[in-house]
Amino acid sequence: MITHNQSQKRTIDLIKSRRAALKASGQRLPRRRKPPRPVYPTTLEREYYSAILKLIDPYFEEVNELLIPRVPEILKQYQEEMVTDSALETRVDRFVGELITRIFSNIRIGLTLRIKDVNVQATSDLFARRANAFHKAQVDRQFETVLGLKVLSTEKWLEPLVSSFVEKNVTLIKSIPADSLKKVEDMVRHTVERGVSTEALIQNIVDEFGLARNRAHLIARDQIAKYLGKMTELRQKDVGVTEYIWSTSKDERVRPKHAAVDGQKFSWDDPPAVGSKGEKYHPGQDYQCRCVALPVLDQFFQ
């Protein structure tokens, strides 16, 4: 059985022989230089965020249609029937509580009917494959710039990676409306008894909408970055690259621990401890990390 190290050596030898053949045929190969830094897919990330918003839009619509118009009714009912008698107050609390439960139950039924797994899966799969195509082009550019030829071939790890991305993202996307609706329901139940105004409660609900949209943005950014980071690792290791240079975005958003290792060489078998609690990560694999791994290609020139 061929080990992974033996497979990598064969790949390295094959690439070196292909370079030698090109040179022998008179083709001019590029001078040895550093691989270019890959471009970050800002447009892809933005489009994924928009696609996620479209998927969860029924959540905002259901709350706007089934809850917000009934906020005055909920508050008025509680205020009109609130009495000092503890027994009656318990009955009134139960009546208002049942009204709230019924409203949110109807919203959840609507979401089950309108946010379908198959649509979330299709969107996640689409962007996984778009991100793959983008990343492959970037890696091809790196190797062509340094070695003068493309080196990527059959990638047996790709489909499992796509499936993992889809499974993870379906869970994350569906959790946005579920978690946000739970927060809204708790908010309504807890604020009714405090005598808040209709306008104040509605504004609180609208504010929660904003938080849900922010979470969608964070998911799009984090998942695309992690996906690219993992593909970088697998693609480089697949062709025999064992080391990389850590490269940050070199702006004010770079974390201090990531900035501290900028320009340093690391092995794919031993990532640096750059997490907030000392966790070890390769570039792009920490939360919302925009750093990249530039391949060390010395072995192809030996």
C-alpha positions in Angstrom: 0.0 0.0 0.0 1.3 3.4 -1.0 1.6 5.8 2.0 0.6 9.5 1.9 4.3 10.5 2.0 5.1 8.2 -0.9 2.2 9.6 -2.9 3.4 13.1 -2.3 7.0 12.2 -3.4 5.6 10.7 -6.6 3.6 13.9 -7.2 6.7 16.1 -6.6 8.8 13.9 -8.9 6.1 14.0 -11.6 5.9 17.8 -11.5 9.7 18.1 -11.6 9.8 15.8 -14.7 7.1 17.8 -16.4 9.1 21.0 -15.8 12.2 19.4 -17.2 10.3 18.3 -20.3 9.0 21.8 -20.8 12.4 23.2 -20.5 13.9 20.7 -22.8 11.3 21.5 -25.4 12.5 25.1 -25.4 9.6 26.6 -23.3 10.7 29.4 -21.1 9.9 28.7 -17.4 9.4 31.5 -14.9 12.2 32.6 -12.7 11.9 31.3 -9.2 9.8 33.7 -7.1 7.2 33.9 -4.4 3.7 32.7 -5.2 1.2 35.6 -5.5 -1.2 36.1 -2.6 -4.7 34.8 -3.5 -7.5 37.3 -3.9 -10.2 37.1 -1.3 -13.7 36.4 -2.8 -15.4 39.5 -1.4 -18.1 39.4 -4.1 -18.8 35.7 -3.5 -19.1 36.3 0.3 -21.5 39.2 -0.3 -23.6 37.1 -2.7 -23.8 34.2 -0.2 -25.0 36.6 2.5 -27.7 37.9 0.1 -28.7 34.3 -0.7 -28.9 33.4 3.0 -31.1 36.5 3.6 -33.4 35.3 0.8 -33.7 31.9 2.4 -34.7 33.3 5.8 -36.8 36.1 4.5 -40.0 34.1 5.4 -39.1 34.5 9.0 -39.2 38.3 8.8 -42.4 38.1 6.8 -44.2 35.7 9.2 -43.3 37.9 12.2 -44.4 41.0 10.4 -47.7 39.4 9.4 -48.7 37.3 12.4 -47.1 39.0 15.4 -46.5 42.7 14.9 -50.1 43.6 14.0 -51.3 41.8 17.2 -48.8 43.5 19.6 -51.4 46.2 20.5 -54.0 43.5 21.1 -51.7 41.5 23.4 -50.8 44.6 25.4 -54.3 45.9 25.6 -55.7 42.6 26.7 -53.2 42.3 29.5 -53.8 45.9 30.7 -57.6 45.7 30.6 -57.9 42.5 32.5 -55.1 42.9 34.9 -56.6 43.0 38.4 -55.3 42.7 42.0 -57.0 39.4 42.8 -54.2 36.8 42.6 -56.5 34.0 41.4 -58.0 36.1 38.6 -54.6 37.5 37.7 -53.3 34.0 37.3 -56.2 33.3 34.9 -55.5 36.4 33.0 -51.8 35.6 32.7 -52.7 32.2 31.4 -55.1 33.7 28.8 -52.5 36.2 27.5 -49.8 33.5 27.6 -52.0 31.1 25.6 -52.6 33.9 23.0 -48.8 34.4 22.7 -48.2 30.7 22.4 -50.8 30.4 19.7 -49.3 33.2 17.7 -45.8 31.9 17.8 -47.0 28.3 17.1 -48.6 29.6 13.9 -45.3 31.4 13.0 -43.3 28.2 13.4 -45.8 26.2 11.3 -45.4 28.9 8.6 -41.6 28.6 8.7 -41.7 24.9 8.5 -43.7 25.1 5.3 -41.7 28.0 3.8 -38.1 27.3 4.7 -37.4 23.9 3.2 -34.2 21.9 3.7 -34.0 21.2 0.0 -33.7 24.9 -0.8 -31.1 25.6 1.9 -29.1 22.5 0.8 -29.2 23.7 -2.9 -28.0 27.2 -2.0 -25.2 25.8 0.2 -24.1 23.4 -2.5 -24.1 26.1 -5.1 -21.9 28.4 -3.1 -19.6 25.5 -2.1 -19.0 24.7 -5.7 -18.6 28.4 -6.7 -16.1 28.9 -3.9 -14.2 25.7 -5.1 -14.0 27.0 -8.7 -12.7 30.4 -7.4 -10.2 28.8 -5.2 -8.9 26.4 -7.8 -8.3 29.3 -10.2 -6.3 31.1 -7.5 -4.2 28.0 -6.8 -3.6 27.4 -10.5 -2.4 31.0 -10.8 0.0 30.5 -7.8 1.7 27.4 -9.3 1.8 28.7 -12.8 3.5 31.9 -11.6 6.2 30.0 -9.8 6.5 26.6 -11.6 5.2 27.5 -15.1 2.5 24.8 -15.1 -0.8 23.8 -13.5 -0.4 21.0 -11.0 -3.9 20.2 -9.7 -5.5 16.9 -10.8 -8.1 14.5 -9.5 -9.2 15.6 -6.0 -10.8 12.7 -4.2 -11.3 14.8 -1.1 -13.4 17.4 -2.8 -16.9 15.8 -2.7 -16.7 14.9 1.0 -15.6 18.5 1.7 -18.5 19.9 -0.3 -20.9 17.6 1.6 -19.4 18.7 4.9 -19.8 22.4 4.0 -23.4 21.9 2.9 -24.4 19.9 6.1 -22.8 22.5 8.4 -24.3 25.5 6.6 -27.8 24.0 6.4 -27.7 23.7 10.2 -26.3 27.2 10.7 -28.8 28.9 8.3 -31.8 27.1 9.8 -30.7 28.1 13.2 -31.0 31.8 12.4 -34.8 32.0 12.3 -35.2 29.4 15.0 -32.9 31.1 17.5 -34.2 34.6 16.6 -37.8 33.6 17.0 -37.1 32.1 20.4 -35.6 35.4 21.5 -38.6 37.4 20.2 -41.0 35.1 22.0 -39.1 35.5 25.3 -38.9 39.2 24.7 -42.7 39.5 24.3 -43.5 37.4 27.3 -41.1 39.3 29.6 -42.0 42.8 28.4 -45.8 42.5 28.4 -45.8 42.5 32.2 -43.6 45.6 32.4 -46.1 47.8 30.8 -44.1 48.8 27.8 -45.6 50.7 24.9 -46.7 49.2 21.6 -44.0 51.2 19.8 -41.3 50.2 22.2 -42.0 46.5 21.9 -42.3 46.6 18.1 -39.0 48.5 18.0 -37.4 45.8 20.1 -38.6 43.2 17.6 -37.2 45.2 14.7 -33.9 45.4 16.5 -33.8 41.6 16.8 -34.4 41.5 13.0 -31.1 43.4 12.7 -29.3 41.0 14.9 -30.6 38.0 12.8 -29.3 39.7 9.6 -25.9 40.4 11.2 -25.7 36.7 12.1 -26.4 35.8 8.5 -23.5 38.0 7.5 -21.2 36.5 10.0 -22.1 33.0 8.9 -21.4 33.8 5.2 -18.1 35.4 6.0 -16.9 32.8 8.5 -18.0 29.7 6.5 -16.5 30.9 3.1 -13.2 31.8 4.8 -13.0 28.4 6.6 -13.9 26.5 3.5 -11.2 28.3 1.5 -8.7 27.7 4.3 -9.4 24.0 4.3 -9.2 23.7 0.5 -5.9 25.5 0.6 -4.6 22.9 3.1 -5.9 19.9 1.1 -4.8 21.2 -2.3 -1.3 22.0 -1.2 -0.8 18.8 0.6 -2.3 16.9 -2.3 0.6 18.0 -4.6 3.4 17.5 -2.1 3.5 20.9 -0.4 4.4 20.3 3.2 5.1 23.9 4.4 3.6 27.4 4.0 4.2 31.0 4.8 1.6 32.6 7.0 0.3 35.8 5.3 -2.2 38.2 6.9 -4.3 40.9 5.3 -2.0 43.5 6.9 -4.8 45.8 8.0 -6.3 47.0 11.3 -8.6 44.0 11.5 -5.8 41.5 11.8 -5.7 39.9 15.3 -2.5 40.4 17.2 -1.7 36.7 17.4 -2.1 36.4 13.7 0.0 39.5 13.0 2.7 38.0 15.2 3.2 35.0 12.9 2.9 37.0 9.6 5.7 35.9 7.2 6.7 32.9 9.3 7.0 29.4 7.9 4.9 26.5 9.3 4.3 22.9 8.6 0.9 21.6 7.5 1.4 19.0 10.2 1.9 21.5 13.0 -0.2 24.7 13.0 0.7 27.6 15.3 -1.2 28.5 18.4 -3.0 31.6 17.2 -6.5 31.0 18.7 -7.8 33.3 21.4 -7.3 30.5 24.0 -4.1 29.1 22.4 -5.9 26.8 20.0 -3.8 25.8 16.9 -5.1 26.9 13.5 -3.8 27.0 10.0 -4.6 30.3 8.0 -8.3 30.8 7.3 -9.4 28.1 9.8 -9.8 30.3 12.9 -13.1 32.2 13.3 -13.5 34.8 10.5 -9.8 34.6 9.7 -8.7 36.2 6.4 -5.1 35.0 6.5 -3.8 32.8 3.8 -1.1 30.1 3.4 1.4 30.8 0.7 2.9 27.5 -0.5 6.6 26.8 0.0 7.7 25.3 -3.3 11.4 24.8 -2.7 11.1 21.0 -3.2 10.2 21.5 -6.9 13.5 23.2 -7.7 15.8 20.6 -6.0 
